[in-house]
Amino acid sequence: MDRIARIKEFLKSSPNDSFLKHALALEYIKLGDDAGARQLFEELLAYEPGYVGSYYHLGRLLERAGLPKEAIPVYEKGMEMAKAANDRHAYNELQAALDDLI
């Protein structure tokens, strides 16, 4: 069974597991399925806005899709959530991504 199939199988019993959704979105990115990855990241962040790591990947995905204006608020929201969680590393990564973009 491939990674995507295994993750989907786990998601059947834990459909709101943010780690699994994040992992599946990353697998979709590897396959070039940015639309599928975007949907998962957006679902995940709507359900658990404090899942800081997904903001970076969603922002990068939006940049690759030629949507920099949509990436900016994603990075900003991620920075806000990282600051609230006192996650300096994530905050700095998001800040660097935003600085590179603008």
Phi and psi restraints in degrees (value plus and minus 20) as a CYANA .aco file:
   2 ASP   PHI     -99.0   -59.0
   2 ASP   PSI     150.2   190.2
   3 ARG   PHI     -78.2   -38.2
   3 ARG   PSI     -64.9   -24.9
   4 ILE   PHI     -82.1   -42.1
   4 ILE   PSI     -64.9   -24.9
   5 ALA   PHI     -82.6   -42.6
   5 ALA   PSI     -60.3   -20.3
   6 ARG   PHI     -84.9   -44.9
   6 ARG   PSI     -64.1   -24.1
   7 ILE   PHI     -83.2   -43.2
   7 ILE   PSI     -63.2   -23.2
   8 LYS   PHI     -82.2   -42.2
   8 LYS   PSI     -56.8   -16.8
   9 GLU   PHI     -83.9   -43.9
   9 GLU   PSI     -64.4   -24.4
  10 PHE   PHI     -82.3   -42.3
  10 PHE   PSI     -58.5   -18.5
  11 LEU   PHI     -85.4   -45.4
  11 LEU   PSI     -44.5    -4.5
  12 LYS   PHI     -79.8   -39.8
  12 LYS   PSI     -59.1   -19.1
  13 SER   PHI    -111.0   -71.0
  13 SER   PSI     -37.0     3.0
  14 SER   PHI    -157.1  -117.1
  14 SER   PSI      50.5    90.5
  15 PRO   PHI     -85.0   -45.0
  15 PRO   PSI     -38.2     1.8
  16 ASN   PHI    -128.0   -88.0
  16 ASN   PSI      -1.9    38.1
  17 ASP   PHI     -92.5   -52.5
  17 ASP   PSI      90.0   130.0
  18 SER   PHI     -84.4   -44.4
  18 SER   PSI     -58.4   -18.4
  19 PHE   PHI     -80.4   -40.4
  19 PHE   PSI     -64.8   -24.8
  20 LEU   PHI     -85.8   -45.8
  20 LEU   PSI     -62.3   -22.3
  21 LYS   PHI     -83.4   -43.4
  21 LYS   PSI     -61.3   -21.3
  22 HIS   PHI     -82.6   -42.6
  22 HIS   PSI     -65.6   -25.6
  23 ALA   PHI     -81.8   -41.8
  23 ALA   PSI     -62.3   -22.3
  24 LEU   PHI     -85.4   -45.4
  24 LEU   PSI     -61.1   -21.1
  25 ALA   PHI     -81.1   -41.1
  25 ALA   PSI     -60.5   -20.5
  26 LEU   PHI     -85.2   -45.2
  26 LEU   PSI     -57.3   -17.3
  27 GLU   PHI     -84.6   -44.6
  27 GLU   PSI     -60.4   -20.4
  28 TYR   PHI     -82.4   -42.4
  28 TYR   PSI     -59.9   -19.9
  29 ILE   PHI     -80.1   -40.1
  29 ILE   PSI     -63.3   -23.3
  30 LYS   PHI     -78.1   -38.1
  30 LYS   PSI     -53.3   -13.3
  31 LEU   PHI    -105.0   -65.0
  31 LEU   PSI     -26.3    13.7
  32 GLY   PHI      65.3   105.3
  32 GLY   PSI      -7.3    32.7
  33 ASP   PHI    -113.0   -73.0
  33 ASP   PSI      52.7    92.7
  34 ASP   PHI     -86.3   -46.3
  34 ASP   PSI     -51.3   -11.3
  35 ALA   PHI     -85.1   -45.1
  35 ALA   PSI     -64.6   -24.6
  36 GLY   PHI     -84.7   -44.7
  36 GLY   PSI     -61.3   -21.3
  37 ALA   PHI     -84.5   -44.5
  37 ALA   PSI     -64.1   -24.1
  38 ARG   PHI     -79.3   -39.3
  38 ARG   PSI     -65.1   -25.1
  39 GLN   PHI     -79.2   -39.2
  39 GLN   PSI     -64.6   -24.6
  40 LEU   PHI     -84.8   -44.8
  40 LEU   PSI     -65.0   -25.0
  41 PHE   PHI     -80.0   -40.0
  41 PHE   PSI     -63.6   -23.6
  42 GLU   PHI     -86.2   -46.2
  42 GLU   PSI     -60.7   -20.7
  43 GLU   PHI     -81.9   -41.9
  43 GLU   PSI     -66.4   -26.4
  44 LEU   PHI     -78.9   -38.9
  44 LEU   PSI     -68.4   -28.4
  45 LEU   PHI     -91.7   -51.7
  45 LEU   PSI     -46.9    -6.9
  46 ALA   PHI     -89.1   -49.1
  46 ALA   PSI     -56.6   -16.6
  47 TYR   PHI    -101.2   -61.2
  47 TYR   PSI     -60.8   -20.8
  48 GLU   PHI    -155.6  -115.6
  48 GLU   PSI      61.8   101.8
  49 PRO   PHI     -82.4   -42.4
  49 PRO   PSI     -34.8     5.2
  50 GLY   PHI    -105.9   -65.9
  50 GLY   PSI     -16.5    23.5
  51 TYR   PHI    -101.4   -61.4
  51 TYR   PSI      59.4    99.4
  52 VAL   PHI     -79.0   -39.0
  52 VAL   PSI     -59.1   -19.1
  53 GLY   PHI     -79.6   -39.6
  53 GLY   PSI     -47.0    -7.0
  54 SER   PHI     -93.1   -53.1
  54 SER   PSI     -43.8    -3.8
  55 TYR   PHI     -83.5   -43.5
  55 TYR   PSI     -62.8   -22.8
  56 TYR   PHI     -80.4   -40.4
  56 TYR   PSI     -70.1   -30.1
  57 HIS   PHI     -87.0   -47.0
  57 HIS   PSI     -58.2   -18.2
  58 LEU   PHI     -85.9   -45.9
  58 LEU   PSI     -62.4   -22.4
  59 GLY   PHI     -80.0   -40.0
  59 GLY   PSI     -66.0   -26.0
  60 ARG   PHI     -82.6   -42.6
  60 ARG   PSI     -60.4   -20.4
  61 LEU   PHI     -80.2   -40.2
  61 LEU   PSI     -64.8   -24.8
  62 LEU   PHI     -84.5   -44.5
  62 LEU   PSI     -58.4   -18.4
  63 GLU   PHI     -81.0   -41.0
  63 GLU   PSI     -67.2   -27.2
  64 ARG   PHI     -80.0   -40.0
  64 ARG   PSI     -52.6   -12.6
  65 ALA   PHI     -99.8   -59.8
  65 ALA   PSI     -19.1    20.9
  66 GLY   PHI      57.7    97.7
  66 GLY   PSI       8.5    48.5
  67 LEU   PHI    -140.0  -100.0
  67 LEU   PSI      38.6    78.6
  68 PRO   PHI     -82.3   -42.3
  68 PRO   PSI     -52.3   -12.3
  69 LYS   PHI     -86.9   -46.9
  69 LYS   PSI     -46.4    -6.4
  70 GLU   PHI    -102.2   -62.2
  70 GLU   PSI     -47.2    -7.2
  71 ALA   PHI     -91.7   -51.7
  71 ALA   PSI     -55.0   -15.0
  72 ILE   PHI     -76.6   -36.6
  72 ILE   PSI     -72.7   -32.7
  73 PRO   PHI     -86.9   -46.9
  73 PRO   PSI     -44.4    -4.4
  74 VAL   PHI     -86.4   -46.4
  74 VAL   PSI     -67.9   -27.9
  75 TYR   PHI     -81.3   -41.3
  75 TYR   PSI     -63.0   -23.0
  76 GLU   PHI     -83.4   -43.4
  76 GLU   PSI     -63.1   -23.1
  77 LYS   PHI     -85.0   -45.0
  77 LYS   PSI     -60.5   -20.5
  78 GLY   PHI     -81.3   -41.3
  78 GLY   PSI     -60.9   -20.9
  79 MET   PHI     -83.7   -43.7
  79 MET   PSI     -61.4   -21.4
  80 GLU   PHI     -80.5   -40.5
  80 GLU   PSI     -64.7   -24.7
  81 MET   PHI     -90.5   -50.5
  81 MET   PSI     -56.6   -16.6
  82 ALA   PHI     -85.8   -45.8
  82 ALA   PSI     -60.1   -20.1
  83 LYS   PHI     -83.6   -43.6
  83 LYS   PSI     -63.3   -23.3
  84 ALA   PHI     -83.0   -43.0
  84 ALA   PSI     -52.0   -12.0
  85 ALA   PHI    -109.2   -69.2
  85 ALA   PSI     -19.2    20.8
  86 ASN   PHI      36.9    76.9
  86 ASN   PSI      20.3    60.3
  87 ASP   PHI    -122.8   -82.8
  87 ASP   PSI      66.5   106.5
  88 ARG   PHI     -82.4   -42.4
  88 ARG   PSI     -59.9   -19.9
  89 HIS   PHI     -80.9   -40.9
  89 HIS   PSI     -70.6   -30.6
  90 ALA   PHI     -83.2   -43.2
  90 ALA   PSI     -61.4   -21.4
  91 TYR   PHI     -77.8   -37.8
  91 TYR   PSI     -67.5   -27.5
  92 ASN   PHI     -84.9   -44.9
  92 ASN   PSI     -57.4   -17.4
  93 GLU   PHI     -84.1   -44.1
  93 GLU   PSI     -65.3   -25.3
  94 LEU   PHI     -86.3   -46.3
  94 LEU   PSI     -60.7   -20.7
  95 GLN   PHI     -82.1   -42.1
  95 GLN   PSI     -63.4   -23.4
  96 ALA   PHI     -83.2   -43.2
  96 ALA   PSI     -61.7   -21.7
  97 ALA   PHI     -83.3   -43.3
  97 ALA   PSI     -62.3   -22.3
  98 LEU   PHI     -85.9   -45.9
  98 LEU   PSI     -63.7   -23.7
  99 ASP   PHI     -81.0   -41.0
  99 ASP   PSI     -61.3   -21.3
 100 ASP   PHI     -83.8   -43.8
 100 ASP   PSI     -54.9   -14.9
 101 LEU   PHI     -94.6   -54.6
 101 LEU   PSI     -61.9   -21.9
